[in-house]
């Protein structure tokens, strides 16, 4: 039996996600589709708008056969760490043969070539990138320059490709596949376009007329009933309060913190009236808004540089289709099924799993829901 994997957030689940799951099965020719999905917090380092259980149910109703959770140490990380962590987990499941992802570009060979040059020319690539950053060039432009220098490509064309977030993630996935020597085949597909498709960001902002037309019928009821309100406002208040207590020493351990930046943040936590004011004061070419958000979340949850780089590969099984339960027999022990599955976690990785529980506690508090970390396995 062959499995195809899709790495996702589904925040919230919309028609574009259903399209990718359908295309994953079609283009890979695989028997089953596994969604590796972010849990309570997503890559923008904010709480997901729906619980992982609600989003997993949408995926299972709309094309996935199994949903496992991408641990928060990776789900809330930069693109490269996000991809390395996800690929590390997928590599442990021997039946996965393909990784499908949506991309804004249809030049899939160029995406692979960019990933290959980054993977195989690490030191030279990093040197060009560092020189550009030292010259005050913003990270996105510096990254483009380093890639174009290594590839000999036209900078304007490559820059356009690298402004699109799904292209960047696709390149990061490909790089992680190359660096890990993975057997999994890189299989991007062009993202769907049309009047029935909208971005997850627009749906979260509820800025669209007739929003329900952008959601599959099997997911719209879940979205309406499960979406939590006021999450970002309350998350900002919680972060400001918690990190005033944590202090610079703990902030310095966050994976994205460097160059004494923890001292500036600690000072701003004490003097800024709210989280949004802090975020507006800080960003620089090196410390973008996204990077600062990650530092804050990781400090709040106790996620350190060491934890993100320890090779943690455990992942909780969130749900499965009733007609796919035979897949359970093929899973390695690092895919945790229920509380008993925790016994397989190496002692050196227990800190990462503890961060999972903290993330669940924080999300449920913000959503004003009871804590359900040990909910019964979802079956659809």
Helices and strands as residue ranges (DSSP letters): E 3-8, H 15-28, E 32-38, H 52-61, E 66-70, H 72-75, H 79-90, E 96-103, H 108-120, H 122-134, H 139-151, H 155-161, H 165-179, E 185-190, H 200-204, G 211-214, H 217-226, H 231-246, H 248-251, H 261-271, H 275-282, H 289-301, H 305-308, E 315-320, G 322-330, E 335-336, G 339-344, G 347-349, H 350-366, E 378-379
